[in-house]
Amino acid sequence: MEVSAIAKYVRLSPQKARLLADQVRTLPVERAIDLLKYSNRKAALPVLKTLESAIANAEHNENADIDELWIRQIMVDEAPTMKRFRARAKGRGTRIFKRNCHITVSVSDEPNPHRKFRI
């Protein structure tokens, strides 16, 4: 059983979110939640909310036991970028790229067979 949740158009750079996603990939859900709650990175809150949504989906739709869930897959994809201009000297302007991302978290009741064992 594999259940997922997606957070779309998160106003966060994908590069910053991937740093945190790499830390919690293939961990047990309980340990991942602890790591995300006490992380002081900006990406911790959107990743945590998406993970909790995936856990709620597994509990509600599949009647899964929360204590036995593992993070099966976590992906951070690039979303459309907002392009803005900033006024500069002599009537010029420079571009500002405000990057967005899509966060996808899948949880499963069995550990990932390709995971590196670190508990």
Phi, psi and omega per residue, in radians:
M1 nan 2.210 3.119
E2 -2.302 2.220 -3.098
V3 -2.195 2.493 -3.088
S4 -2.296 2.897 3.047
A5 -2.492 2.548 -3.091
I6 -2.236 2.305 2.991
A7 -1.925 2.075 -3.068
K8 -1.842 2.639 3.068
Y9 0.962 0.790 3.087
V10 -1.320 2.254 -3.044
R11 -1.400 1.248 -3.044
L12 -2.707 2.501 3.116
S13 -1.159 2.333 3.125
P14 -1.056 -0.565 -3.135
Q15 -1.102 -0.721 3.136
K16 -1.212 -0.647 3.136
A17 -1.252 -0.593 3.141
R18 -1.164 -0.557 3.099
L19 -1.042 -0.714 -3.141
L20 -1.369 -0.631 3.133
A21 -1.108 -0.615 3.121
D22 -1.157 -0.516 3.139
Q23 -1.257 -0.638 -3.051
V24 -1.722 -0.042 -3.127
R25 -1.086 2.337 3.107
T26 1.150 0.326 3.071
L27 -1.592 2.796 2.944
P28 -1.120 2.599 -3.030
V29 -1.056 -0.712 -3.108
E30 -1.085 -0.747 3.134
R31 -1.203 -0.654 3.128
A32 -1.138 -0.699 3.120
I33 -1.109 -0.750 3.109
D34 -1.071 -0.759 -3.127
L35 -1.113 -0.706 -3.114
L36 -1.285 -0.616 -3.127
K37 -1.120 -0.633 -3.058
Y38 -1.791 0.184 3.050
S39 -1.458 2.489 -3.138
N40 -1.800 0.376 3.081
R41 -1.489 2.668 -3.120
K42 -1.134 -0.557 -3.075
A43 -1.330 -0.183 -3.047
A44 -1.094 -0.734 -3.087
L45 -1.162 -0.866 3.118
P46 -1.111 -0.632 3.121
V47 -1.202 -0.719 3.113
L48 -1.093 -0.766 3.140
K49 -1.120 -0.663 3.109
T50 -1.190 -0.707 3.095
L51 -1.102 -0.762 3.122
E52 -1.148 -0.570 3.068
S53 -1.172 -0.715 3.104
A54 -1.130 -0.666 3.106
I55 -1.139 -0.753 3.117
A56 -1.120 -0.665 3.086
N57 -1.105 -0.721 3.138
A58 -1.156 -0.701 -3.129
E59 -1.215 -0.744 -3.053
H60 -1.381 -0.784 -3.027
N61 -1.507 -0.577 -3.046
E62 -1.989 -0.002 -3.083
N63 0.920 0.758 -3.111
A64 -1.428 2.653 3.052
D65 -1.453 2.143 -3.038
I66 -1.122 -0.599 -3.068
D67 -1.200 -0.287 -3.090
E68 -1.872 0.208 -3.109
L69 -1.498 2.543 3.075
W70 -2.186 2.669 3.019
I71 -1.362 1.994 -3.102
R72 -1.451 -0.759 -3.084
Q73 -2.686 2.459 3.042
I74 -2.442 2.170 -3.096
M75 -2.219 2.510 3.038
V76 -2.172 1.935 -3.108
D77 -1.867 2.751 -3.138
E78 -1.404 2.377 3.083
A79 -1.848 3.021 3.119
P80 -1.000 2.419 -3.108
T81 -1.622 2.351 3.041
M82 -1.465 2.305 -3.125
K83 -1.911 2.206 -3.123
R84 -2.249 2.892 3.106
F85 -2.114 2.538 3.071
R86 -2.060 2.305 -3.130
A87 -1.171 2.381 3.111
R88 -2.194 -3.083 -3.086
A89 -1.214 2.692 3.053
K90 1.061 0.605 3.046
G91 1.323 0.233 -3.131
R92 -1.622 3.039 3.069
G93 -2.542 2.595 3.071
T94 -2.063 2.661 -3.113
R95 -1.412 2.550 2.985
I96 -2.171 2.210 3.117
F97 -1.812 2.071 3.084
K98 -1.788 1.812 -2.992
R99 -1.472 2.583 3.124
N100 -2.210 2.868 3.116
C101 -2.548 2.806 3.002
H102 -1.930 2.261 3.136
I103 -1.946 2.182 3.120
T104 -2.094 2.193 3.117
V105 -2.167 2.245 3.058
S106 -2.038 2.317 3.088
V107 -2.060 2.657 -3.107
S108 -2.488 2.801 3.124
D109 -1.545 0.003 3.061
E110 -2.199 2.548 -3.127
P111 -1.170 2.720 3.130
N112 -1.160 2.232 -3.115
P113 -1.180 -0.337 -3.106
H114 -1.707 0.153 -3.052
R115 -1.320 2.625 3.009
K116 -1.478 2.256 -3.049
F117 -1.297 1.933 3.041
R118 -2.604 1.858 -3.122
I119 -2.203 nan nan
